[in-house]
Amino acid sequence: MDTQNPSVQPHAQTRTTGKNHPHRNAHAGGVIHDNSRHTTRFTVIGNHLAQHPELSALAIGLAVHIQSLPTGARADIKTLATRFPEGPTRIAAALRELETHGYLRRTRERTDGGRIVTRTVSCNQPGRHGDPTDDAPEPPAKPPARRAAEQRKKPPRRALPAVPKPAYAAPALLQTAIDVLAGLRREDPRLLLSATDAEHLAPGVAAWLERDLTPAAVRHALTTDLPPDPLRRPAALLAHRLTAQLPPLPPYRAPEPPPSVRHPLRNCDGCDRAFRSPDPGARCRDCRELRPSALTAV
């Protein structure tokens, strides 16, 4: 048997041929990308902008530059003309191109000091509105299986119990009810309510106030004898109290008649009789009932 000589140098490998050649399918003279991954100081630009079939090269370049600027940076014609060799006329025309295709929005607004300023809004995806201050890339979408598992773990939030309604929900009454609910956390920090919970509970507090209770009395009824344990849903506890402890309506009281008016004494112009009347030139009842002929005879 032949033995293998480990000191013999290995044969040189043949050059890659056929379809495995790295540049076999590259067109002659075509672009070849020598890319490296960016980790800092980069801006994501969509191909719909970089390869736009109708925008000029200057418009595409200005759009890329504006999208890379931090929020609050100036992007007016004068500033861009100072930054780039193109003159203000060409830069203004390129900005109009971007406005036409939705990559730029410019509005004129008045500041608190009375000055008129131009606000520039850069749109990286025309037709989609997002937070203009959020330059961070969107997080990757979660797999459907993971999203379904998270939805199963989080049970849906149950709706709050219903609360009484006032007979007439006047805006001033509802505002007083909101103030009462907002002040409950001063009595007990556990009664800190969200705006949605306060809006739900406000009609119930207004129904209490409608029953001749003062805001202090309602606040005392809602914060007295609370359980010592932590409150998982304070809004649900308050909704239960507003319904279960609703006081009765006050007894009906007929409105008092207006006080009678006592007119001064006056002398009748027809018979000189004294009578009470608000009119200085009035006649008494007998003279008013007499016919004109009889009154003349008298």
Secondary structure as GFF3:
##gff-version 3
##sequence-region A 1 298
A	DSSP	three_ten_helix	18	20	.	.	.	ID=ss1
A	DSSP	alpha_helix	47	50	.	.	.	ID=ss2
A	DSSP	alpha_helix	57	68	.	.	.	ID=ss3
A	DSSP	alpha_helix	77	83	.	.	.	ID=ss4
A	DSSP	alpha_helix	88	100	.	.	.	ID=ss5
A	DSSP	beta_strand	104	110	.	.	.	ID=ss6
A	DSSP	beta_strand	116	122	.	.	.	ID=ss7
A	DSSP	alpha_helix	144	153	.	.	.	ID=ss8
A	DSSP	alpha_helix	171	182	.	.	.	ID=ss9
A	DSSP	alpha_helix	184	187	.	.	.	ID=ss10
A	DSSP	three_ten_helix	189	191	.	.	.	ID=ss11
A	DSSP	alpha_helix	195	209	.	.	.	ID=ss12
A	DSSP	alpha_helix	215	223	.	.	.	ID=ss13
A	DSSP	alpha_helix	234	244	.	.	.	ID=ss14
A	DSSP	beta_strand	265	267	.	.	.	ID=ss15
A	DSSP	beta_strand	274	276	.	.	.	ID=ss16
A	DSSP	alpha_helix	285	289	.	.	.	ID=ss17
A	DSSP	alpha_helix	292	297	.	.	.	ID=ss18
###
